[in-house]
Amino acid sequence: MRPLAMHPLVQRLLLFSTLLFCGSLSMAQQAPVILVMGDSLSAGYGIDVQEGWVTLLEERLSEQGFPHQVVNGSVSGETSGGGLNRLPRLLEQHEPSWVILELGGNDGLRGYPVSDLRGNLEEIVAMSRDSGADVLLLGMQIPPNYGPRYTRQFAEVYPALAEELDLALVPFMLEGVATDSTLMQRDGIHPNADAQPLILETVWPVLHPQLKALGSQRQTD
């Protein structure tokens, strides 16, 4: 029994749909990726993930005509050591052009040695750069009840590393948020949904010119 012949119009529609799908898939594959490597502050702990600053970043990029897609590789409770262990697979899978590095808060809350934190962050930066990605470092601070010496040493890791490795730096991710109880959840550690746009406004002025500069450079190359 011979198969029924397909109407030419149906054939053309199917071909057009296939080409459109392949074109969309190709564009998605070519879109530069921003990989966010963070902990609960970026994973959206205690809030709807759609309200988180990472989702708001993706929306901002789209609104302003940037082609980037955002991959959120953040995990609640993550330490710098855990992020370092997970990074190779994420780099291989997503081939990001940028890595936004937001790790260390849990290291501090657990009292891990500052030298270990610095070493892990340094390795993450090196690994990201070796894969072809630029890195934006988000600075973190911990509550003063951990003692002035440890608190100071912890906070100093981020600017020191940024200067040594020539990294774009957001000095303190939770600037204007951490000290405002109305912007924090009941645990006093995690920002609430109202704080998320403010976090984006802290990150964006540093990330935005980096993306523009890199885009202009590629256009002239």
Stockholm file with secondary structure:
# STOCKHOLM 1.0

chainA/1-221         MRPLAMHPLVQRLLLFSTLLFCGSLSMAQQAPVILVMGDSLSAGYGIDVQEGWVTLLEERLSEQGFPHQVVNGSVSGETSGGGLNRLPRLLEQHEPSWVILELGGNDGLRGYPVSDLRGNLEEIVAMSRDSGADVLLLGMQIPPNYGPRYTRQFAEVYPALAEELDLALVPFMLEGVATDSTLMQRDGIHPNADAQPLILETVWPVLHPQLKALGSQRQTD
#=GR chainA/1-221 SS CCCCCCCHHHHHHHHHHHHHHHHHHHHHHHSCEEEEEECHHHHTTTSCGGGSHHHHHHHHHHHTTCCCEEEECCCTTCCHHHHHHHHHHHHHHHCCSEEEEECCHHHHHTTCCHHHHHHHHHHHHHHHHHTTCEEEEECCCCCGGGCHHHHHHHHHHHHHHHHHHTCEEESCTTTTTTTCGGGBCTTSSSBCGGGHHHHHHHHHHHHHHHHHHHHHHHHHC
#=GC SS_cons         CCCCCCCHHHHHHHHHHHHHHHHHHHHHHHSCEEEEEECHHHHTTTSCGGGSHHHHHHHHHHHTTCCCEEEECCCTTCCHHHHHHHHHHHHHHHCCSEEEEECCHHHHHTTCCHHHHHHHHHHHHHHHHHTTCEEEEECCCCCGGGCHHHHHHHHHHHHHHHHHHTCEEESCTTTTTTTCGGGBCTTSSSBCGGGHHHHHHHHHHHHHHHHHHHHHHHHHC
//
